[in-house]
Structure formats: structure tokens, C-alpha cells
Amino acid sequence: MGRGGKLAWSISYLVGVVAIFVGERLIGSGGARAITGVGLAVVVIATIVRALGLATASAEERTTQRLLLALRGLGLAALAFYFLQSDLASPLFGGKPLEREWPKLATALQVLWPAMLAAALLGAGFVEAAYQSMARAPKLALDRIRDALWSALGIAFALVFAFSICFVASERDKKIDLSYFRTAKPGESTRKIVGALDQPLTVSMFFPPANEVREQVNDYFTDLQKESKLLEVKSYDHAVDPVKAKELGVSGNGIVVISRGGRRELLSVGQELEAARSQLRNLDKEVQKRLMQVARPGRTVYLTSGHGERGPTPPVDTDKRLTVRDLRELLLGQGYSVKDFGAAEGLAADVPADAAIVAVIGPQKPFAPEEVASLKRYFDRGGRIFLAIDPEVGLDQADLLQPLGLKFLTTPLANDQAYWARTHAPSDHGNIATGSYSSHPAVTTLGHLGMRAPMVLLGAGALEELGKKEKPNAAITVDFPVRAHPATWNDANGNFAFDAPAETRKSWNLSAAVVKKNGTKPADEGRALVLADSDAVADGILNNLGNAYFVLDGVKWLLGDEALAGEVTSEADVPIAHTHKQDVIWFYSTIFLAPGLALGIGALVMRRRQRGGRKEAA
């Protein structure tokens, strides 16, 4: 067998290993996993052919062939170790995986097989490349082949060492902050709030002289002062100005007071720069909260209760859903008062006159006719409603949605391309992730950010507009500001897999913004914001940037403050979240594309050097 034939079998060996990878890592189960067996058969056959080739090899080539055969054997041993610790070997241990019977042995094999396989593949590749490069040489340069082998093993050992260091580092509970520190700048929303001031507002900073934190805070407010002449910034020292400090309720330095009239809010920043870093990174967020509490009039948000709605605590012990403590804190931080509103508080009679918004979050029971009539009267006279409902309950909430010109489809949605991977199981397909936003004012910030701030909905239904004949009032207009990814389908059988033609992929409506005209003034119109999943505003999920901005801008639109919507700046490090599709792209880019580019560039450089050397020799 010539060198060309031997090279073909070496390539076959590599193809077999790739087939095993596809079967085990990309497929993992089902009939298609049979590709693993095909790949293993190719690897074994390629190794046997290499062994048989020794008999016909010349004495000069026999050393190289033995070396390549040894590397093939090392690769087979690595694959054997892999299969021993995988689920395929369970029948050998009484139907139980090796990890359960001999956990230490399973762990050792899990670490050993990839190291052996890396050494085998890299070693064989480098040796084969050196061997083939001497195809026309009158004599094999064995030293060159050995050098290629040692280079390959060096790279393999370096990779093993790097992965070991990464594993040890991940297990060590020790962090070092090497990030660049910078104080947050005034964000778009904060600038709009200050620009809309109609009365003087004073910022009083209490810091000792020549203080680093004071300089950072002063730069922030000096920049913010450009938005309005009604914003006044003053500096004090608690030790020098005790009277002013007592007047504003300040007990020491490191405090910022934002006041207007008789209302004031305090913000503790600290005096030592190292300790104040966290507050300075989130300075814009904290200042905006206090500006809203001082600059905007007090408003009350009523959260309905008595129908299994989500609240700060579960309504019953059997309700294991996430609560909405984060939502209440978010509303309180924006200067709104939050009150419960059920039958005992008069829901069946009428909505209180001081209600800025009535919020219905995840009801599990239908509303009484008297309660529906109360909410309808409130909406008709210019009230504002926030409604988040769930498909899991099986209620279409037609009594609540029909007056808004909407209907709710209780079939849960799923997506196998854009979703939030929580458990890496098929059920994750029900965790809808979307960055598809319209230009509606209720999603002003999200419209600018797009997929940089995707929303996450854990089990969402879909919304549709009623037909003209079904719509209760021609003065009602409906817009859908948030839509699902086009690959989303209605999972009718709940198996988290797309089954055509019974199920349809399209951009389902996840949110609706409803307006009922009551004249020419926007302040007199009824507004409602409907969301097809209440999990999206639940604890933990609301911390996602897209979900938080949906609530912040949505509430501002409901109250007619959409002009104040905008981004809040922060210099704090946040976890990077990707959809499953993005994770796959990043994984294969870092594992294959980046190393491939590096090797390709290196090969081109070496080739140019060789050509230059030949020209000089000529």
C-alpha cells in the first residue's frame, strides 16, 4: 500500500472519530445514535488496515508505521474508556451506569479519555503530515518525524494543563476584581425626568473636602445639570454644616439628598472609593429611583387578589409558582404606592378614584361578574389596566379581555431555536425568548435594544384581536408591541416538538397595548397593557433586562409618561445570557472556528517562508 492509500485510511480514522462525536454529543439518543456504531467500526477497520500494512512496509518505513499504529491504539483505548463511563456500558454493570457503582473510577475515566484522545489525534496528525511531506525524499528523516510527534504531544499536554487550570479555578471560591472601574453616567431616562421638571429640585451632597467619591458624584450631577436650570446641586460637609445636615436628616458624610418642597429622599454612597464602587456603578439607577419618588406625584398601583393571583407570598400553600416581590419593589422604587385590591377592598363595587393602575397578575380563577363590571367601568372612564395571564390554568379570561377587544389562546407556545436553556431538557423549548419589538411607546427602550435585551417568558400563550363584529367598541385600538420569534409554534400536544400540520410556526403575539379614545386628550383615554405570561414579571425572571424594561416602560406608557422612557446606565458587570441558538454558535466558534483560523494563518505563514527560502537557494 502506497502513502496515498495509507493517508486515505488515516482520514477515514478521523472521520470515524467525528461520527462518534456527532452520535454521542449532537444526537445522544434515538435511532439516529446508530451513527456512533458506524463511526466506531470505521475507526477499528482503519486501525486494522494500518496494522496489516506493517507486513508490506519497508524496513525504513516500519518505524514510522509502528508509531502511527501505536497512536491509533491510544485513540482506541481512549474511546474504550469513554464508552465504559457512558450510558452505553450500563448493561455491563447490571443496568446501572458506572458512575453509580464506581464513582471514583468513572471520574478518572472522564478525565483520562479526552486527554488520551487529544494526544492520539494530534500526534497522528503531526506525524502523518511530516511523513507525507517526505513523499519524494530519497530517505525518511526519522528525526523530523520524532520532532513532529513531540510537538504534537507538547500541544496536547498544554491543552490538558489549560483545562485542568480552568477546572481548578472554577472550583476555587476566590474572586479577584480586575475590571476597570467607572462611575455610571446619567442615562437617557434620568435626563428626560430632569428635563421635564416644572419645579426647582435640589441635590445636596455631604462629603468631606478633597474626597474621591465626592468628585465622582459631583461629575455625575454636573453632567445632569445640563438638562434643566431647575436642578440645583450643592455641596456640604457634615462637620462644617451640622445645621443643614440636621434639617435634611443627614447623620454623616457620604450621603446625597434629593429634595423638592417638603419631599426628600436620601442616598447613601459612602466616603471610601473602594467601598463605594458598587454604589457608583449603579448611581444612575439609584438616582432615578429617588427622582421619581420626589419629582413625580404620588400614584397608587392596585394589585387584585382573591382569584389566585401572584403576590408577595403564595395565595395558598399548594401554589408553588414564583411570587412577585421583585415587581412590588420595582414599582415602589419608581415612586408608586402598591396596595392589594380584592373583594374586601371593594373590587366588586368600584375601583378607587386614586387608582393610577389596576394590575391583575396571574389569576387562576375567573372574576365575579360584579368585579368584571367594576373593571370595565374603570377602563371606560379612562382607567389604566396591566393584565398578565397564563395558559397553564386553561382559562381564556374572556370576561376580562372581551371589553379590551382581545382574546387569549391558552395553547402554550414553544420554540426550538430561540429559547432560554434552564435545564437543557426538551421542556426548555417552552421558555420563549424574543427580541421582536414594535415601535410602540410601551416598548421604547426595548425597541432600541432589540436582541441585546431579549424578553423571557416561561410558558406563554398568545393574544389575538377580536373581529370587528366581536369588538365591543369601535373606539378601541389594539397594537401588539411584543411578538415571538418566527420559529415559535403552538404546542398543541405539549411534547415540546414541532408537529406539522397540526401546529403552526409564526410570530405569535405575546403582548397587546389597548387604547380606548374618550375624547381628544390622551389623559382621558383608557389604556391597557396585556401580557400572555405572568411568569415574565415574577421573581428572578424580572431581573432579566428585557423583562424589567418591559415593566418600566409599560407602566410609564400606561400613565402617560412615555416621554420619560429610556435606558438606565450602569457600569456593573452583568451575566451574559444567550439563547440556545447563540450558545451553539459560540460553542462551535470557540472550539473549531477560532483554532482553525489560527492553524490556517500559521500554515500560510510557514508556506510563505518555505517559498522564500527556496527562492534564495535558487
SVG drawing of the C-alpha trace seen along z (x, -y; Angstrom):
<svg xmlns="http://www.w3.org/2000/svg" viewBox="-72 -77 93 86">
<polyline fill="none" stroke="black" stroke-width="0.4" points="0.0,0.0 1.4,-3.4 1.5,-6.5 -1.6,-7.9 -3.7,-4.8 -2.3,-5.0 -3.3,-8.7 -6.8,-7.8 -7.2,-5.3 -5.8,-8.0 -8.5,-10.4 -11.1,-7.6 -10.0,-7.1 -10.6,-10.9 -14.0,-10.7 -14.9,-7.8 -14.0,-9.8 -16.1,-12.8 -19.0,-10.4 -18.8,-9.1 -18.8,-12.8 -21.9,-13.5 -23.7,-10.4 -22.8,-11.0 -22.8,-14.8 -25.1,-16.1 -27.7,-13.3 -27.3,-11.5 -30.5,-9.3 -32.9,-7.7 -32.3,-5.6 -30.0,-8.3 -27.5,-7.5 -26.6,-4.4 -24.0,-6.7 -21.9,-6.1 -21.6,-2.4 -20.7,-3.3 -18.0,-5.7 -16.6,-3.1 -16.5,-0.5 -14.6,-2.8 -12.0,-3.6 -11.5,0.1 -11.1,1.0 -8.7,-1.9 -6.6,-0.6 -6.6,3.0 -5.6,1.9 -2.7,-0.2 -1.6,3.0 -1.7,5.1 0.3,2.6 3.3,3.3 3.9,6.6 4.4,4.9 6.3,1.8 9.9,1.4 12.4,1.5 12.9,-2.3 9.1,-3.0 8.4,-0.3 9.4,-2.6 7.0,-5.4 4.2,-2.9 4.6,-1.4 4.5,-4.9 1.3,-5.7 -0.2,-2.3 0.6,-3.0 -1.2,-6.4 -4.2,-4.7 -4.2,-2.2 -4.0,-5.0 -7.1,-6.6 -9.0,-3.3 -8.1,-3.0 -9.5,-6.5 -12.7,-5.6 -13.0,-2.4 -12.6,-4.5 -15.3,-6.8 -17.8,-4.0 -17.1,-2.5 -18.2,-5.6 -21.1,-6.4 -24.7,-5.1 -23.9,-2.6 -22.0,-0.4 -24.8,-0.2 -25.7,3.4 -22.2,4.4 -22.9,3.3 -26.4,4.7 -28.2,1.9 -26.6,-0.8 -24.1,-3.4 -20.5,-3.1 -20.9,-6.5 -23.3,-5.0 -21.4,-1.7 -17.8,-3.1 -18.0,-6.9 -14.2,-7.4 -13.4,-5.2 -16.0,-6.9 -14.5,-10.3 -11.0,-9.1 -12.1,-7.8 -14.0,-11.0 -10.7,-12.9 -8.4,-10.4 -10.2,-9.6 -10.2,-13.2 -6.5,-13.6 -5.6,-10.4 -7.7,-11.1 -6.2,-14.6 -2.6,-13.1 -3.6,-10.4 -5.2,-12.7 -2.7,-15.5 0.2,-13.1 -1.1,-11.1 -1.9,-14.3 1.5,-15.8 3.4,-12.6 1.2,-11.9 1.9,-15.5 5.6,-15.1 5.5,-11.6 3.6,-12.8 5.8,-15.8 8.7,-13.5 6.9,-11.6 9.6,-12.4 12.6,-12.3 15.1,-9.5 15.2,-8.7 12.9,-9.2 14.1,-11.8 13.1,-10.0 14.4,-12.8 11.9,-15.2 9.1,-12.7 10.0,-12.4 10.1,-16.2 6.6,-16.4 5.4,-13.8 7.0,-15.7 5.5,-19.0 2.0,-17.4 2.3,-15.9 3.5,-19.2 0.4,-20.9 -1.8,-18.1 -0.3,-18.3 -0.6,-22.1 -4.3,-21.7 -4.8,-19.2 -3.0,-21.6 -5.1,-24.5 -8.4,-22.6 -7.1,-21.4 -6.3,-25.0 -9.7,-26.2 -11.4,-23.4 -9.4,-24.1 -10.1,-27.8 -13.9,-27.2 -13.9,-25.1 -11.9,-27.6 -14.2,-30.0 -12.0,-33.0 -12.5,-36.1 -10.2,-38.9 -11.8,-42.1 -9.6,-43.1 -12.4,-45.1 -12.0,-48.7 -13.9,-50.9 -16.1,-53.8 -19.0,-55.7 -22.2,-55.4 -23.2,-58.4 -26.7,-59.9 -28.9,-57.7 -31.5,-58.6 -34.5,-58.1 -32.9,-60.1 -32.1,-63.0 -35.7,-63.0 -37.0,-63.2 -34.8,-66.1 -35.6,-67.8 -39.3,-67.6 -39.0,-69.3 -41.6,-72.1 -40.4,-73.0 -36.9,-73.5 -35.2,-70.4 -32.2,-70.4 -29.3,-67.9 -27.4,-68.2 -24.1,-66.3 -22.4,-65.7 -18.7,-64.8 -15.5,-65.9 -13.2,-68.1 -10.8,-66.6 -12.8,-63.3 -12.5,-60.9 -16.1,-59.7 -17.3,-63.3 -15.5,-64.1 -17.2,-61.1 -20.7,-62.1 -20.2,-65.7 -19.2,-64.9 -22.4,-62.9 -24.7,-65.7 -22.8,-68.4 -23.5,-66.4 -27.1,-66.0 -27.5,-69.7 -27.2,-70.5 -30.7,-69.1 -32.5,-71.7 -31.9,-75.0 -34.3,-73.9 -31.8,-71.3 -29.5,-72.8 -26.5,-71.0 -25.0,-72.0 -22.0,-70.6 -21.8,-70.3 -19.6,-68.8 -21.4,-67.3 -18.8,-68.5 -18.9,-72.1 -22.7,-72.3 -24.4,-70.5 -27.5,-72.7 -28.1,-71.9 -27.4,-68.2 -30.0,-68.1 -32.5,-69.9 -32.2,-67.3 -32.0,-64.4 -28.3,-63.5 -26.3,-61.8 -22.9,-61.8 -20.9,-62.3 -21.2,-60.1 -24.9,-60.9 -26.7,-62.5 -30.1,-64.2 -32.6,-64.8 -35.3,-67.2 -38.2,-69.2 -40.6,-71.2 -41.3,-69.1 -40.3,-65.8 -36.8,-64.4 -35.0,-61.1 -31.6,-60.1 -29.0,-58.0 -26.0,-56.6 -22.9,-56.4 -20.0,-56.1 -16.8,-58.0 -14.1,-55.4 -13.8,-54.8 -13.1,-51.1 -16.3,-50.6 -18.4,-52.9 -17.6,-51.2 -20.8,-49.2 -23.0,-52.3 -21.1,-54.4 -21.5,-51.7 -25.3,-51.8 -25.5,-55.5 -27.8,-56.3 -30.3,-53.6 -30.4,-54.7 -30.7,-58.4 -33.5,-57.8 -35.5,-55.9 -35.3,-58.9 -36.0,-61.4 -39.2,-59.5 -40.2,-59.5 -39.6,-63.2 -40.3,-64.8 -43.4,-62.8 -46.7,-63.0 -47.5,-60.1 -49.5,-57.4 -51.1,-54.1 -51.0,-50.8 -53.7,-48.3 -52.9,-44.6 -56.0,-42.5 -56.3,-39.5 -58.8,-36.7 -58.5,-34.9 -55.2,-33.0 -53.1,-36.0 -49.4,-36.1 -48.5,-38.2 -45.6,-38.7 -46.5,-35.3 -48.2,-32.3 -52.1,-32.7 -52.3,-29.1 -49.7,-26.5 -50.2,-24.4 -49.3,-27.2 -45.6,-26.7 -45.4,-29.5 -42.8,-32.3 -44.1,-35.3 -43.9,-39.0 -41.9,-40.6 -39.5,-41.9 -42.3,-43.6 -43.6,-45.3 -40.0,-46.5 -39.6,-47.8 -42.9,-49.8 -42.0,-51.1 -38.6,-52.2 -40.3,-54.2 -42.2,-56.2 -45.6,-54.3 -47.6,-53.1 -48.7,-49.5 -51.9,-48.2 -53.8,-45.0 -57.3,-45.2 -59.8,-42.4 -63.5,-41.9 -62.8,-43.1 -61.3,-46.4 -64.4,-47.0 -63.4,-45.4 -67.0,-44.3 -68.3,-47.8 -65.9,-50.2 -62.2,-51.0 -61.0,-53.7 -60.5,-57.2 -56.8,-57.3 -56.0,-54.2 -53.3,-55.0 -53.1,-51.4 -55.0,-48.2 -52.8,-45.2 -54.0,-41.6 -51.1,-39.2 -51.6,-35.5 -55.2,-34.9 -56.1,-31.2 -59.9,-31.7 -62.5,-33.7 -63.6,-37.1 -67.1,-37.6 -69.5,-39.4 -69.6,-42.4 -65.8,-42.6 -65.6,-42.4 -68.2,-45.2 -66.2,-47.3 -63.0,-47.0 -64.9,-47.7 -66.3,-50.9 -62.9,-51.9 -61.4,-51.3 -64.2,-53.0 -63.8,-56.2 -60.0,-56.4 -58.5,-53.9 -55.3,-52.1 -55.0,-48.2 -52.0,-45.9 -53.0,-42.3 -50.7,-39.2 -52.3,-35.8 -51.1,-32.3 -52.1,-29.4 -51.4,-26.7 -54.7,-27.4 -56.7,-26.8 -58.9,-29.9 -59.2,-32.3 -60.3,-35.1 -62.8,-36.2 -64.8,-38.3 -61.7,-40.5 -60.3,-40.5 -63.5,-41.0 -64.0,-44.6 -60.5,-45.2 -61.1,-43.8 -58.8,-40.8 -59.0,-37.0 -56.4,-34.7 -55.2,-31.4 -54.5,-29.0 -52.4,-26.6 -48.8,-27.1 -46.1,-28.2 -42.7,-26.5 -39.6,-27.3 -36.6,-25.1 -34.4,-27.9 -34.8,-30.9 -35.4,-29.8 -34.0,-30.1 -32.0,-27.0 -32.6,-26.3 -32.4,-22.5 -31.1,-21.6 -34.1,-19.3 -36.8,-19.4 -39.1,-21.3 -36.8,-24.3 -38.4,-24.8 -41.4,-26.2 -39.2,-29.0 -39.8,-31.6 -37.0,-34.2 -37.8,-37.0 -36.2,-40.3 -39.0,-41.1 -40.4,-44.5 -42.5,-47.1 -42.1,-50.9 -44.9,-51.3 -44.2,-53.7 -44.8,-50.9 -41.5,-49.2 -39.5,-52.3 -36.3,-51.1 -36.7,-47.5 -37.2,-48.7 -33.8,-50.4 -32.1,-47.4 -33.6,-44.5 -31.8,-41.2 -29.4,-42.9 -32.3,-42.8 -34.5,-39.8 -37.6,-39.1 -38.1,-35.7 -41.5,-34.1 -41.8,-30.7 -44.8,-29.1 -46.6,-31.7 -50.0,-31.7 -50.9,-34.0 -53.1,-37.0 -55.4,-37.9 -57.6,-40.9 -61.3,-40.3 -63.0,-40.8 -65.0,-43.9 -68.3,-42.2 -67.0,-40.9 -65.2,-44.1 -67.2,-45.9 -66.4,-49.4 -65.1,-51.0 -63.1,-53.5 -60.8,-50.7 -57.4,-50.3 -55.1,-47.4 -51.3,-47.1 -49.0,-44.2 -45.6,-45.5 -44.0,-42.2 -44.1,-39.2 -42.5,-35.7 -39.6,-34.5 -41.0,-33.4 -40.0,-29.8 -42.4,-29.6 -45.3,-27.2 -48.5,-26.4 -47.5,-23.2 -51.0,-21.6 -49.9,-18.2 -47.4,-19.6 -44.5,-17.4 -42.2,-20.4 -41.6,-19.2 -43.0,-20.7 -45.6,-18.5 -46.9,-19.8 -49.5,-20.4 -51.4,-20.5 -49.0,-23.1 -48.0,-26.3 -44.8,-28.3 -45.2,-32.1 -44.7,-35.3 -47.4,-34.9 -48.5,-38.0 -47.1,-37.9 -48.3,-41.3 -51.1,-43.8 -51.4,-47.6 -55.0,-48.7 -56.3,-52.3 -60.0,-53.4 -60.5,-57.0 -62.6,-59.2 -62.1,-62.5 -59.1,-64.3 -56.9,-64.4 -54.6,-61.4 -55.1,-61.8 -58.8,-60.9 -58.3,-57.7 -58.4,-54.2 -55.2,-52.2 -54.4,-48.5 -51.2,-46.5 -51.7,-42.7 -49.0,-40.1 -49.6,-36.4 -47.5,-35.1 -47.3,-36.2 -44.0,-34.3 -42.3,-37.1 -42.9,-39.5 -42.2,-37.0 -39.2,-37.0 -35.9,-36.2 -37.3,-36.4 -37.9,-40.2 -34.2,-40.7 -33.7,-40.0 -33.0,-43.3 -35.7,-42.8 -38.4,-41.9 -37.5,-44.8 -37.6,-47.4 -41.0,-46.0 -42.5,-46.7 -40.7,-50.1 -41.7,-51.5 -45.1,-49.7 -46.1,-51.4 -44.9,-54.8 -46.9,-54.4 -50.0,-53.4 -49.6,-56.6 -48.9,-58.8 -45.3,-59.2 -43.9,-57.5 -41.8,-60.6 -39.7,-59.6 -38.9,-56.1 -35.3,-55.3 -32.2,-53.3 -30.7,-53.4 -26.9,-53.3 -24.9,-51.0 -21.2,-50.1 -21.9,-47.0 -20.9,-43.6 -24.0,-41.6 -24.1,-37.9 -24.2,-37.4 -27.3,-35.4 -27.6,-33.7 -30.4,-31.8 -29.8,-28.1 -29.0,-29.0 -26.5,-31.7 -24.9,-29.2 -24.4,-26.7 -22.8,-29.3 -20.4,-30.5 -19.5,-26.9 -18.5,-25.8 -16.9,-29.1 -14.5,-28.8 -13.9,-25.1 -13.4,-24.8 -13.5,-28.1 -11.0,-30.1 -8.4,-27.3 -8.9,-26.6 -8.3,-30.2 -5.1,-30.2 -3.8,-27.0 -4.7,-28.3 -2.9,-31.5 0.1,-29.7 0.2,-27.3 0.1,-30.3 3.0,-32.0 5.1,-28.8 4.3,-28.2 5.5,-31.7 8.7,-31.3 9.4,-28.0 8.9,-29.6 11.2,-32.5 13.9,-30.0 13.6,-28.1 14.0,-31.3 17.1,-32.3 18.6,-28.8 17.9,-29.1"/>
</svg>
